[in-house]
Amino acid sequence: MKTPRRTFIAGTASVLTSTLALPFSALAEQKKAAPKSAPKKKEEEEDVSTNEDLMREHGVLNRVLLIYDEGMRRIQANEKLDGAVLVKAAGLIKSFIEDYHEKLEEDHIFPRFEQTGNKLTELTVNLRAQHAVGRQLTEKIIASAKSGDMQLLSKSLAAFNHMYRPHEAREDTVLFPALHKVVSRHEYDAMGEEFERIERKTFGGDGFDMAVDHVTELEKQFDIYDIAKFTPEVPK
């Protein structure tokens, strides 16, 4: 049974599709306008390894999953829900995770296992399939959040979170650590430099910092930014 639409803030359907691209472009302009931090910042960026880069991007994904969790909680509790926040969160998934992070994996990480007949090839095949399903779910989330279809929105959010938590956990604990076994140290370092170049070309600056700024703002809009809110009381 659909959750009553009276709890869904009016006007969500009018959210422009440009919200998917505007946050990053706006943040890029802010970064350009900000004073340059000089060589020290550059050195810190160069110290980020290939795997660390990929895993911290998963951190951004995880924070969006928490936003999705909160969206589902509000729908189930019949609480007021601003669907625009979920549209923007899905837009961040689309621009930073699907069109950038997953593309890096599909173009640079997975092939290194698949071309050598590595035993993890079966895993990469499943990861690719999940990327495709994730993109379909993102479109469902955006469409249902705009239309106010709470039943479809809740199902799509749940399906996305159910798939991506084990997906990223398997990459972080199995696939990424194994990368050292299929590439040389030189190639591993070169990949990190290439990822940095692609990131700056794609976002016009530090895409990771922009994504963190964006997800932080969305967490604040949903009132889940304070980490203390996640500390439970120990059952008695």
N, C-alpha and C positions, 0 to 999 in steps of 0.2 A: 504494500500500500504506500502511495507517495506521501512524503512529509508535506504538510500544508505549505503552500507557496507564500502565505502571508508573512512568514518569517524570513523570506528571501528579500533582501534590500532591492527596492525598485530601481530600475535604471541599469542593472547589470548587463542586460541584453544590448545596451547601447555602447558598451565598452568597445572602443575601436580596435581593430586588428592590429593597428600600429603599436599597441602596448607591448607586443612581442618584441619589437625592435627598439622602441624609444628608450627604455631604461638604460641599455648598454651604450647607445649612442650619446645619451645625455651624460652618462658617467664618464665616457671617453672625453667629452669636451671639458668636464670639470677637472679631469686628470691633467689635460693639456694646459689648463689655465692655472693649475696649482704650481707653486714654486718648485723648481727642480731640486731633488734631494742629492744630487751629486754621486760621486764614485762609490760611497759606502753602500748605497741602495743597490747599485749595479752589482757589487760583489755578492751581496746577500742573494740576489736573484740567481746568479750563476752557481751558487752553492746548492740549489734545489736539484736533486737527482731525478732521473726519469720516473722511477717508481713513486718517489715522494710527490712529484708533480701530479701523477695520476691519482694517487690516494687522497691527496688533499682536495682534489676536485670531487672525489666521492664524498668528502665531508660536506661540500655544498649540496650534493644530491641528498644526503642524509637529513640535512636541515630542511629541505623542501618536503621530504617524507613526513617530518614532524608537523609541518604546516598542513599537509594532507590529512594527517591523523586528527588534527584539531578540527579541520573542516568536517570530517566524518563524525566526530564527537558532537559537534553542534547540530548537525543534521539529525542524528539519532535522538538528541535531547530536545529537539524542536526549539533550539535557541536561534537568535538573530544571526544571520550569516551574510557577510558581504562577499558575494560571489566574485567581485572584481579582484579580490585578493587572490583567489584561486586561479583566476584567469592569468594574472601576472606571474604567479608561481609556476604555472604550466608554461608560460612564455619563457621563463628562465630555464626550465627544463629543456625546452625546444632549442633555444639559442645557445646555451652553454653546455648542456649535457648531450643532447642528440646531435646537433649540427656541428659541434666542436669536439667534445671529449670522446664520444662514441666513434666519431669519424677518425680520430687519431688511433683508436684501438683497431678499427676495421682496416685502416690503410697501413698502419705501421706495426702494431703489436700482433694481432692474430696471424697475419701472413708469415711471420717468422716461425711460428709453430707449424702452420699448415704446409708450408713449402718444404719442410724437412721431414714430414711424416711423423712428427713428434706424437707421443702418446696422448698429449693434451689437445690434439686436433678435434676430438669428439666434443671436448668442452667448448672450444671456440665456435664450433658449428652451432651448439646450443645457445651460446652467448649472442651470436649474430641473430639467431631466430628471435631471441628475447628483445633485442634492440628493435627489431621490426614490429613486434607486438607492442612494445612500449610507445612507439611513435603513434600507433593507432589509438592507444589508450589516452595519450596526451590530447589528441584531437577530440576524443569523446569528452574529456574533462573540460576542455575549453568550450565546446559546443553546449554541453549540459549546464555548465556554470552560467553561461550567457542566457540560455533559455529558461533557466529556473527549474529544470527537470531534476528534482532532488533525488529521486530513486536511481536514475541513471548515473548521476554525479557520484553518489555514494558508492555504487557498485564499481564504477571506473576507478575511483580513488583507492578503494580496497584492493582491487585487482593489481593496480600499479605497485602499491606498497608491498603486497604479498610476493610479487615477482622480484622487485628490485633489491630487497634486503638480502636474500640469498645470492642474487646475481652479483652484487658488488662484493659481498663477503667472499665468494669463491674466487673472484678476480684478485682481491687483496691478499688472500692467504694461500692461493694455489698458483694462479697464472702469473701474476707479476713477479713473485719471488723466483719462479722458474725461468724468467727472462734471462737471468745471468748465465744460465746453462746453454742457451741457444745463440747468444751473441757475445762477441769479444768485449773487453772493457772499453776499447776505443769506440766500437760501434754503439755501445750503451751510452757513452758520454755524448757521442754525436747525435743520438736520438734526442737527448735532452735539449741540446742546442737547437735542433730542428723544431722541436715542440715549442720552444720559446719564440722562435721566429714566426711560426704559424699563429701562435696566440696573439702576438703583437700586430700581425697583419690582419687577423680576423677582427680584433676588437679595438684596434687603434691605441693599444696600451696594454696594461697588465689586466688581462681578462679575469684572472682569479680574484684579484682585489675588487674589481667591479662587481663580480658575482657575489662576493661576500657582503659588500655594501648593500647590494640589492636584496639578498635574502634576509639580511639584518632588518631592513626597513619593513619587509613583509611580516617578519616575526613580531615586530613591534605593533603593527596594525592588527595582528591577531592576539596581541597581549601574551605571547609565549616566549619573548626574548629573554626574560629573567630566568637564568638557569636554575635558580633556587625553587622555581615552581615545579620542577621535575623531581625534587627530593621527596620521597614518600615517608609516611610515618610507618615505623616498624610495627607489624601486627602483634597484638598482645595475645 
